[in-house]
């Protein structure tokens, strides 16, 4: 009987710690420029590093680059969560020309964080031709 009681308590502890509330973020890159862009993305959710290179066609095409769940206790209402969504984001053209877009810049007006539903937000970055001047 003691063994069953121990297993019951252990399973309650394990399952209760797994359900910490979190918010899902989708990082979406929208290419409004006249040429295709290459997006190099590097994330570091708790050091399980993921890096990827994605090509997004021209003229208002968009792609979800990453989806990440961030525990709500790690998100501060006054802080932009961009560094938690991606450690690095580099954008270039096919010819190798780098964009002047700066990921997580405090003066950056090219992103939009919008609530999709109760537990999901979209982090939308729009790349324009002016980012390559």
Backbone as numpy.savetxt, mean C-alpha at the origin, in Angstrom:
# Nx Ny Nz CAx CAy CAz Cx Cy Cz
-9.39 -34.82 32.30 -10.20 -33.63 32.30 -9.34 -32.36 32.30
-8.23 -32.42 33.04 -7.34 -31.27 33.10 -6.74 -30.99 31.72
-6.47 -32.07 30.96 -5.90 -31.89 29.63 -6.88 -31.16 28.72
-8.14 -31.51 28.78 -9.15 -30.86 27.94 -9.32 -29.40 28.32
-9.29 -29.14 29.61 -9.41 -27.76 30.09 -8.22 -26.93 29.62
-7.03 -27.52 29.71 -5.82 -26.83 29.25 -5.90 -26.53 27.75
-6.33 -27.52 26.95 -6.46 -27.32 25.50 -7.50 -26.26 25.16
-8.59 -26.25 25.90 -9.63 -25.25 25.68 -9.11 -23.85 25.96
-8.42 -23.67 27.06 -7.86 -22.36 27.40 -6.81 -21.95 26.38
-5.96 -22.88 25.98 -4.93 -22.59 24.99 -5.54 -22.17 23.66
-6.57 -22.86 23.21 -7.21 -22.50 21.93 -7.90 -21.15 22.01
-8.50 -20.82 23.15 -9.13 -19.51 23.31 -8.08 -18.41 23.23
-6.94 -18.61 23.89 -5.87 -17.61 23.85 -5.32 -17.43 22.44
-5.12 -18.52 21.73 -4.58 -18.44 20.38 -5.53 -17.72 19.44
-6.80 -18.07 19.47 -7.74 -17.47 18.53 -8.11 -16.05 18.89
-8.08 -15.70 20.15 -8.43 -14.33 20.53 -7.34 -13.35 20.13
-6.08 -13.78 20.05 -5.01 -12.87 19.68 -4.89 -12.71 18.17
-5.50 -13.62 17.40 -5.39 -13.56 15.94 -6.30 -12.51 15.33
-7.32 -12.10 16.02 -8.31 -11.22 15.42 -8.12 -9.75 15.72
-6.88 -9.28 15.82 -6.66 -7.85 16.07 -7.24 -7.04 14.92
-8.00 -5.97 15.23 -8.61 -5.19 14.16 -7.56 -4.53 13.27
-7.82 -4.55 11.97 -6.89 -3.95 11.01 -7.67 -3.31 9.88
-6.97 -2.50 9.12 -7.56 -1.86 7.94 -6.80 -2.33 6.71
-7.53 -2.70 5.68 -6.91 -3.13 4.43 -6.69 -1.90 3.55
-5.47 -1.75 3.03 -5.15 -0.67 2.12 -4.81 -1.24 0.75
-5.40 -0.66 -0.29 -5.04 -0.99 -1.67 -4.26 0.18 -2.22
-3.03 -0.07 -2.66 -2.22 0.97 -3.30 -2.52 0.91 -4.79
-3.10 1.97 -5.32 -3.50 2.02 -6.73 -2.71 3.12 -7.43
-2.06 2.76 -8.53 -1.34 3.74 -9.34 -2.15 3.97 -10.60
-2.47 5.24 -10.86 -3.22 5.61 -12.06 -2.28 6.39 -12.96
-2.14 5.93 -14.19 -1.25 6.59 -15.15 -2.06 7.50 -16.06
-2.02 8.80 -15.79 -2.70 9.78 -16.64 -1.75 10.37 -17.67
-0.52 9.88 -17.72 0.45 10.43 -18.67 0.23 9.81 -20.05
0.95 10.32 -21.03 0.75 9.91 -22.42 1.56 8.67 -22.81
2.42 8.18 -21.91 3.25 7.01 -22.21 3.13 5.99 -21.07
3.42 4.71 -21.37 3.41 3.71 -20.30 4.45 4.05 -19.23
4.17 3.65 -18.01 5.13 3.86 -16.93 5.48 2.53 -16.27
6.67 2.48 -15.71 7.14 1.33 -14.95 7.14 1.73 -13.49
6.56 0.90 -12.66 6.48 1.18 -11.23 7.27 0.10 -10.49
8.32 0.55 -9.77 9.05 -0.37 -8.90 8.53 -0.13 -7.49
8.04 -1.19 -6.89 7.39 -1.10 -5.59 8.11 -2.01 -4.61
8.41 -1.48 -3.43 9.02 -2.31 -2.38 8.26 -2.08 -1.08
7.77 -3.15 -0.52 7.09 -3.04 0.77 7.93 -3.75 1.83
7.59 -3.52 3.07 8.33 -4.14 4.17 7.39 -4.42 5.33
6.23 -5.08 5.07 5.34 -5.35 6.19 5.98 -6.34 7.16
6.42 -5.79 8.26 7.07 -6.57 9.32 8.23 -7.39 8.78
9.04 -6.77 7.92 10.29 -7.32 7.37 10.11 -8.49 6.41
8.88 -8.81 6.01 8.66 -9.81 4.98 8.65 -9.03 3.66
9.82 -8.67 3.19 9.98 -7.72 2.09 9.44 -8.30 0.79
8.69 -7.49 0.08 8.15 -7.86 -1.23 8.55 -6.75 -2.19
9.12 -7.10 -3.32 9.40 -6.08 -4.33 8.88 -6.58 -5.67
8.49 -5.63 -6.47 7.81 -5.98 -7.72 7.96 -4.82 -8.70
8.02 -5.14 -9.98 8.02 -4.11 -11.02 6.79 -4.34 -11.89
6.01 -3.28 -12.09 4.74 -3.37 -12.81 4.74 -2.32 -13.92
4.21 -2.67 -15.08 4.05 -1.71 -16.18 2.58 -1.33 -16.26
2.33 -0.01 -16.30 0.95 0.48 -16.40 0.81 1.24 -17.71
-0.11 0.83 -18.57 -0.31 1.51 -19.86 -0.70 2.98 -19.68
-0.57 3.73 -20.76 -0.85 5.17 -20.75 -2.35 5.48 -20.71
-2.62 6.75 -20.54 -3.97 7.31 -20.69 -4.99 6.77 -19.70
-4.78 7.10 -18.45 -5.74 6.86 -17.38 -5.96 5.39 -17.04
-5.00 4.56 -17.35 -5.06 3.17 -16.91 -4.58 3.11 -15.46
-5.12 2.18 -14.70 -4.68 2.05 -13.31 -4.58 0.59 -12.92
-3.75 0.33 -11.90 -3.57 -1.03 -11.39 -3.43 -0.98 -9.88
-3.93 -2.01 -9.24 -3.67 -2.19 -7.82 -2.27 -2.80 -7.71
-1.37 -2.07 -7.07 0.01 -2.52 -6.94 0.17 -3.43 -5.73
-0.54 -3.13 -4.67 -0.37 -3.90 -3.44 -1.63 -3.81 -2.59
-1.87 -4.83 -1.83 -2.92 -4.83 -0.81 -2.26 -5.26 0.48
-2.47 -4.48 1.52 -1.83 -4.76 2.80 -2.81 -4.50 3.93
-2.77 -5.33 4.94 -3.56 -5.11 6.15 -2.64 -4.52 7.21
-3.03 -3.38 7.76 -2.25 -2.72 8.80 -3.07 -2.72 10.08
-2.51 -3.24 11.18 -3.24 -3.22 12.44 -3.64 -1.79 12.82
-4.86 -1.63 13.26 -5.37 -0.29 13.58 -4.56 0.40 14.66
-3.97 -0.37 15.58 -3.18 0.27 16.62 -1.86 0.83 16.11
-1.47 0.47 14.87 -0.25 1.01 14.27 -0.53 2.28 13.46
-1.79 2.55 13.19 -2.17 3.70 12.38 -2.57 4.85 13.30
-1.97 6.00 13.06 -2.36 7.20 13.80 -3.21 8.06 12.87
-4.25 8.64 13.41 -5.18 9.44 12.59 -4.48 10.62 11.93
-3.47 11.18 12.57 -2.82 12.38 12.03 -1.65 12.06 11.12
-1.30 10.80 10.99 -0.13 10.43 10.22 -0.53 9.78 8.90
0.15 10.16 7.83 -0.05 9.53 6.54 0.52 8.11 6.60
-0.27 7.09 6.31 0.22 5.71 6.45 1.07 5.23 5.27
1.53 6.14 4.41 2.20 5.71 3.18 3.45 4.86 3.45
4.24 5.18 4.46 5.46 4.40 4.73 5.13 2.98 5.18
3.95 2.79 5.74 3.55 1.44 6.12 3.03 0.67 4.91
2.48 1.39 3.94 1.96 0.76 2.73 3.11 0.35 1.81
4.10 1.22 1.66 5.27 0.91 0.84 6.48 1.66 1.38
7.60 0.97 1.45 8.84 1.61 1.87 9.43 2.43 0.73
9.18 1.98 -0.48 9.80 2.63 -1.64 8.87 2.50 -2.84
8.79 3.56 -3.63 8.01 3.54 -4.86 8.75 4.40 -5.87
9.19 3.78 -6.97 9.95 4.50 -7.98 9.23 4.34 -9.31
9.07 5.44 -10.01 8.32 5.43 -11.27 9.22 5.92 -12.39
9.21 5.19 -13.51 10.03 5.58 -14.66 9.28 5.27 -15.94
9.82 5.81 -17.04 9.30 5.50 -18.37 10.10 4.36 -18.97
9.63 3.86 -20.11 10.32 2.74 -20.77 11.76 3.08 -21.12
12.03 4.35 -21.44 13.39 4.75 -21.80 14.29 4.94 -20.58
13.76 4.72 -19.39 14.55 4.83 -18.17 14.46 6.18 -17.47
13.75 7.14 -18.08 13.61 8.46 -17.45 12.83 8.32 -16.14
13.46 8.78 -15.05 12.81 8.68 -13.74 11.81 9.80 -13.55
10.76 9.49 -12.85 9.75 10.49 -12.49 10.26 11.32 -11.33
9.81 12.57 -11.27 10.15 13.41 -10.13 9.15 13.24 -8.99
8.26 12.27 -9.13 7.30 11.99 -8.07 8.03 11.44 -6.85
7.78 12.00 -5.70 8.43 11.57 -4.46 7.42 10.86 -3.57
7.63 9.58 -3.36 6.75 8.80 -2.51 6.84 9.29 -1.07
5.69 9.47 -0.45 5.57 9.87 0.95 6.10 11.27 1.24
6.20 12.10 0.23 6.62 13.47 0.47 5.54 14.19 1.26
5.96 14.97 2.25 4.97 15.69 3.07 4.27 16.77 2.27
4.89 17.20 1.17 4.26 18.23 0.33 3.53 17.62 -0.86
3.40 16.32 -0.86 2.83 15.62 -2.02 1.32 15.80 -2.09
0.86 16.30 -3.22 -0.58 16.46 -3.43 -1.10 15.49 -4.47
-0.29 14.54 -4.88 -0.66 13.64 -5.97 -1.27 12.33 -5.50
-1.53 12.21 -4.23 -2.18 10.99 -3.77 -3.50 11.33 -3.12
-4.35 10.32 -3.03 -5.65 10.49 -2.40 -5.94 9.23 -1.59
-6.31 9.42 -0.35 -6.66 8.30 0.51 -8.16 8.34 0.72
-8.86 7.33 0.21 -10.33 7.34 0.29 -10.84 6.07 0.94
-11.87 6.21 1.71 -12.49 5.07 2.37 -13.39 4.35 1.37
-13.19 3.05 1.20 -14.00 2.26 0.29 -15.18 1.66 1.04
-14.89 1.02 2.13 -15.95 0.52 3.00 -15.43 0.57 4.43
-16.10 -0.10 5.31 -15.78 0.04 6.73 -14.34 -0.33 7.06
-13.80 -1.33 6.39 -12.46 -1.80 6.75 -11.47 -1.76 5.58
-11.72 -0.95 4.58 -10.80 -0.90 3.45 -10.65 0.53 2.97
-9.42 0.91 2.62 -9.16 2.23 2.06 -8.34 2.07 0.79
-8.50 3.03 -0.11 -7.71 3.05 -1.34 -6.71 4.19 -1.24
-5.47 3.87 -1.52 -4.41 4.86 -1.54 -4.09 5.08 -3.01
-4.62 6.13 -3.59 -4.55 6.35 -5.03 -3.46 7.37 -5.36
-2.52 6.97 -6.21 -1.46 7.86 -6.68 -1.69 8.08 -8.17
-1.77 9.33 -8.59 -1.98 9.66 -10.00 -0.68 10.23 -10.58
-0.20 9.59 -11.64 1.04 10.04 -12.29 0.66 10.77 -13.57
1.18 11.99 -13.71 0.87 12.85 -14.86 2.14 13.09 -15.67
1.98 13.63 -16.88 3.14 13.96 -17.71 4.08 14.93 -17.00
3.52 15.82 -16.18 4.35 16.81 -15.48 5.34 16.16 -14.51
5.11 14.91 -14.16 6.05 14.22 -13.28 7.34 13.84 -14.00
7.40 14.06 -15.30 8.60 13.70 -16.06 9.27 14.92 -16.67
8.89 16.11 -16.27 9.51 17.34 -16.79 10.85 17.59 -16.14
